[in-house]
Amino acid sequence: MTWEENILGWFLVLVGAGYVVGGIVYAWRQRGRGSIAREERGDRSFWLILPGFLAVFYASPLEYLYLPERLPRTAWMQVLGVILIVLALGLRVWTRYAIRGMYTAHVQVVNEHRLVQEGPYRYIRHPGYAGFLLMALGIAVGYSSLLGLISTAFLLFPALVYRMRVEEKLLLEQFGDEYRQYAAKTRLLRRGSGDLRMGGSMSLRKLFLWVLAILGGIAIFWMVGMKIIYRMLAYFGIGTPCPASLARLLDNPVRRRYTGRILDRIGIQPGERVLELGPGPGVFTVEAAGRVGPEGRLIAVDIQPGMIAQVEKRVREAGLTNVETHVASAYELPMEDASLERAFLVTVLYEIPDVDKALRELRRVLKPGGVLSITEQFPDPDYPFPGEAIRRVERAGFHLIERSGSFWMYTLNFEKV
């Protein structure tokens, strides 16, 4: 995959060119500015921000080009990244318009400055930095860069917080009570109640509550927000399997604890020919192969060569001879008509862009009376509600014969009719 394939690439070229032109215009307009009243000594905040800036804006595309895929590199990630960057640019333009000629790249207060409280400054005290963070997040997301996200969180964000503290101190010294009153009715970037304590530190209790709130927000976004995003993508026929680079997330101690329970629900019998569609790294494959026994056959099919390679490694290590693997699409399964007794999918069905087409293909390879087993878990972003899955599968020519589990994790067994 090359950078030309990422729509963010050319967009950032245009944005970068705009910043260069803007920098030249800014330098020209800075000539003959008024005398400086207060400024940051040593410009330490700049040197703190620089590493985070370089890491986000350069490591993200380099990771995209030359490092293994760590996060899904899909079109919707690129679109989301562009949306974030556009919002960031809009916020920064609005900020520059509000302060007009009072903008300075260096942390300083000029004698002619006044306290700006219009535009975005009516709501937050540092909208320019908020836009900068939003832009960094958009670049990291658009390039599906884990390094970019880590750099934003642990390099760029702390450096910008330090710079904002420096600015707050200078503004408080320059404007006194006027700034205190302004700070009392606005927020730094996003604060609940109260004001920034100049030179102070956040209490452990507040820090704990902030961490708890952030983790809770992430959990809510994953459990609810991601489902909404995936539903919107599914509406346009866009679906993506879990990347092979994230296989370790699928193969974890928590999931291994209930592998046997899920296979019990699926009901594999000795001597059966069984299809496992979308085995991922093979979390269920080895135990499922043991259940069909030497007289049976387990066929693992995945569209990603990286996943099949991991399945094959597990099979070799287990010394199994009754497993065959195929890199193939769910729309063109490498099996003859009516050749299988059973097929099962674990948190896979709604990762397929055209679910109905895949169900028709599964029906083709199952024998009359053959069983199709669907298992889903609520934490999965593309989780379908049980009733929704039942209606979808039954429309494809199956009949529900057994339902087990709970809303959090359920298994549905259907019979081909």
N, C-alpha and C positions, 0 to 999 in steps of 0.2 A: 504494500500500500504506500503510495507516495503522497507528498503534501498537496499535489494538485488535485487529489481525490477528496480533499477535505475543503468544503466550501468556506471554512474559516480562513484558509490560507490567503486567498486573494482579498478577502474582506480586510484582514489585518494589514496587508500591504497598503491598501488605500487609507486605513486609519493611521498607520505609521507615517505615510507621506503627509497627511494632514497635520500630524503633530510636529513634523519637521518644519513645515511652513509656519505653523503657529508659533514655534519657538523662535524663528527668525523675526517674525513680526513683534513678538513680545520683547526680544532683545533690543530692537530698534526703538520701541516705545518707552523703554526704561531709561533712555538717555535724559539727563536733566531732572531726575526725580527729586522730590523734596528731601530735607534732612531727616536722618533716621533718629527716632526717639528711643526705641528699645529694640534689641535683637538678641538672637541666640548666639552665645559665645562658642566658637569652635565648630558650629554647624554639625554637632554630633548626630542629630536626628537624620540628616541626609545620609551619613555613612551607615547608619543602622538600616535605613530603608533600602539602600542600594542592593545589598545581597538578596533580599526578598524579591525586589523588582527583577533582577537578572534571572533569579531562579524560576519565577513564574513565567516571565515573558520569553525566555529562551529555552529553559529545560523542557517546557511543555511540548513545543513542536519537535524538539530533538528526541524526546521520549517517543512521540508518535511515529517518528521516522525510523528510529534505530533500535528501540528496546522492545522486548516482548509485550504483548497486550496484557494489561493488568485490569483495565476497565473496559466495558463494552464500547467498541468503536463503530457506532451506528449513526445513521443519518439524523435520528432524533436528538442524539447528544450534540451533534454539530448545530442543529437548529436551536436547541436550548442555549448553547454557548453564544450564538449570534444574538439571540434575544436579550440575554444578560448584558452583552457588550453594548447593544443599542440603548438599553435602559441606562447603562452607566454613562455613555456619551451624552445622552439627553440630560442627565442630572448634572454632569460637569459643565455642559454648555449653559444650563439654567443658572448654575452657580457663578460662572464667569460673567454672565449678563447682569446678575444681581450686584456683584462687587465692582464691575466695570474696571476702571483704571486703578483700583486699589489692590489688585492682585500682585503678590510678590512670591517668587519661587523660594527665596530665603525667608526663614522665620524672623520677621521684623515688623515693627510698627513705625510708620512714617508720621511725622507731625501733622500732615494734612489729612490723615486717616480719620474716618468716623466709624462708629459701630454700626455695621450693616445688620438690619433686622428684616429685610424684605426677601421676597422670593423663597427659596428653600430654607433660608435662615430663619424663617418664621417657625420652622418645625424642629430642625436640628442645627447644632452649632458648627458642624464640620461636614457639610454635604459634599464638598469636593473630595474628601478622603473616603466618604461612603461610596461615591462613584468610582473611585480608584479601586477600592476593594471589590466592588461589584464587577468591574472590568477584569480584574485578576481572576475572579471566580469564573467568569464567562470564558476566559482563555483556557483555564484548566479543564473546565467541563467540555468545551468544544473540541479540545484535543484529547479528551478521555485520559487526562494525565494525572496519575496518582502523585507524582512528584510535584506537579503544579498545585494540587490541593493541599498537600502537606506544607509546601513552601508558603502558601497563602495563610494557612492557619498558624504556623509556628515561626515564620520569619517576617513576613510582610505585616500581618495584623499587629503583633506586639510592637514593631517599629513604628507603625502609624499611631498606635495608642500613645507611645512615648512622645512623638512629635506633637500630638494633640495636647498632651499635658504641658509641654513647653509653651505652646501657643496660649493655652488657657492662663498660664502664669503671667505671661507678658501682657495679655489683654486685661487681666485683673489689675495689674500694676498701672496700666495706662488709663483705663476707664473707670476703675473703682466701683462705686455703688451702681453706676449705670450698667456695668457688665454683670454684677451680682444679680440685679433684678432681671436682666435678660436671661441669664443662666438658669434662674429659678423657674422660668416658664418654658424652657426649651430642653432638648436632650442632646447629649454628646454625639452619639450615633444612634443609639436605641437604648434609653435607660427608662426604668420604671419611675420611681419617685426619688426626690432628692437630687443633689448636684454632685459634680466631680469634686473630690476633696483635694485641693491643691497641696502637693507635696505629701499627701497622706497615702494610705494603702487600704485596700478592700479587706474587710473582716473575713475571717474564715467562714463564718456563717453565711455571709453574702456570697462568697466564692462557691461554697457548697451548693447554695440555692441556684446560682447561675449555671454551674456544671449540671445540676439535676435538670434544670429547665432546658438546657441545650440537648442533653441526652433524651429527654422526653420529647422535645421537638423533632429530633432525628427519628425517634421511634414512630411518632405520629405520621411524619412525612413518609416513612417507609411503609407503614401499615395502611395508610389511607391515600396519601398523595401519589405514591408510585402506582397504586392500583388505578387511580383516575388517569394518570399519564398513559399507562399501558392500555386502558380501555380506549382512549382516544386514538392511540396508534393502531390498535386492532380494528377500529372503525375504518381506517384507511388501508387496511390489509398489510400493516407492518408488524412483524413479529421477529424476535431474535432469541435464539437459544443462549443459555448461559455460556460465556466464552470458556474455552479450554484453560485459559490462564487463571480462571477463578475456580478451577476444579476442587481445590483444597477447601473452599467454602462449602461445597457439597459433601465432601468426605470429612466429616467432623465427628467427634465422640458423641454429640447429642443425636445426630442422625443415625449413627450406627446402633444406638441403643434400641431404636424401634424398627430396625430393618427386619428382624424376624417376625415382629407383630404384623407388619404390612404384608409380608409374604404369606403369613397365615391367612390373612383376609383375602389375598388374591387366589389362594386355593390351588396352587400348582400340585399336580399329581405325578407319581412316577411313570415314566414311559411316554409322557406327552412331548409333542413338539411345540415349543413356546417361543414367542417373539417378545423381546424386550426392546421397545422403541424409545430411543433417547436414554441410553444407559448412563450417560455422563462418564465419570471416571470409573464406573463399575462397582458402585457401592452395594448394589443388590445382585450383581451378576454371579459372583462365585457361589453365594448361598442358594440362589435360584437354580443354578446348574446342579448343585448337590441334591436338590429336591426332585429334579426330573430323573436323576439317576443315570447309570450307564446306558440304559435302554432308550432314554429320551434324548432330546436335543434342545439346547438353548441357543437362540439366534439373536445376537445383539446388533442393532442397526442404529447408527448415528450419522448425522450429516457432517459432523466435524472430525476430520482425520486425527486431530490432537486428542479428542476424547476416546476414539477407538484405540489409539496407541496405548492409552492408559489402561483400557479394558484388557487388551491383549497381554500387557505386562502382568496384570493381576492373575489372568488365567494361566499364564506360564508358571508363575510363582506357586500357584495352587496345584499345578500338575494335572489340570483338567483336560480331557480329550473329547468332551461332549459339547463344546462351545464353538460356534462359528461366528465370525464378526464381518460386518459389511459397512463401508462408508456409502451411504445412499440417502436419498430423499424420502420423506414420509409419503410423497406422492407417487413414488415408483419403487415399491418394495421388491427386493430381489427374490421373490418366492412365487411359486405357482399358485393358481387358484385353488381355494379350499384345501390347503395343505397344512394348516395349523389347528391345534386344539385350543390354544389359548394365546392371548396377547395382553401385555400390560404396559402401562405408562405411569410413571411416578413424577408428578409435577412437571409434565411435559406438554400435554395436549394443547394448552392455550399459548405456548411459545411458538406454535406452528402458525404461520400467517393465514393459511386457508384451512381452518379446522375441518370444515365439511368435506373438502377434497381428501384430506388425510383419513377421515372416518370412512369414506367410501372405499379407499384403498385397503384399509384394515378389514373391512367387511369382505372384500374380494379374497383375501388370503386365508380367512377363517373358514373352517368347515361348518356345515349346517349344525346349529346347536353349539358352535364354538363360543368361548367366553372372552369378552373384552373387559379388562379391569382398568379403571381410572382412579388414581389416588391424587389428592390435592391437599396442600397445607396452606393455612391462612397467611403465614408470613411471606409466602411467595408473591411477588408483585403481580403476576398474571393469574392469581387465584380466581377461579369461577365459583360462584355460589352453587351449592349442591343442586338446587332445583333447576338452575340455568344449565348445568352440565347434563342433567338427566334429559331435559327437553332437547338439547342439541344432539345428544347421542341417539336418542330414540327416533328422531327424525331421519337419521341415517340408516335405519333398518335394524335396530336393536331393541331388546326389551329388558328392562331392569329386573333382575332376579334376586339381588341382594344388596343391602346398604348397611355399612358398618362404620364405626368411628363417631366423630363428633364434628361440630362446625369448624373447630380448629384444624382437624385433620380427618378426612373421610376417605373411604374407599367405596366405589360403586362397581358392581359386577353386572355386566349385561350379556345377554345371550343373543346370538345372531338368529334372526327370524326370516 
